[in-house]
């Protein structure tokens, strides 16, 4: 599974591949459902219709900002802390650590953006419990895209299939 992505990783950084997959149909639909359930049943005090509106708005905002921010922060990882990791850890493990970093970056970015939309856009107070629920829902949402990349790696540009 990891080895099938090695060729792609030589051409682009993992955060870019993950971001592209996060914008595909299955991860979007699955993520919307998970986050809608979190907003509706997770103690945010929202009815299902209002939770659906908040879900769509926060995810649209997250997608619009995240499409630039996630790859940029991923490149920051690759040319910043990632360089240190590559020097300190045996070569066989750095690839997995880069993918873990891409996952953490994507979850952190989407959660931060969506928390801002919930808090300031919809005036819903966010304590640690609600923020944690939102963080968990985003981890599951990004997880759908992550698993999708692992199961069906992006084809390498210029390679015949």
Secondary structure as GFF3:
##gff-version 3
##sequence-region A 1 161
A	DSSP	three_ten_helix	3	5	.	.	.	ID=ss1
A	DSSP	alpha_helix	6	11	.	.	.	ID=ss2
A	DSSP	alpha_helix	14	22	.	.	.	ID=ss3
A	DSSP	alpha_helix	25	41	.	.	.	ID=ss4
A	DSSP	alpha_helix	48	79	.	.	.	ID=ss5
A	DSSP	alpha_helix	81	88	.	.	.	ID=ss6
A	DSSP	alpha_helix	91	116	.	.	.	ID=ss7
A	DSSP	pi_helix	117	121	.	.	.	ID=ss8
A	DSSP	alpha_helix	128	151	.	.	.	ID=ss9
###
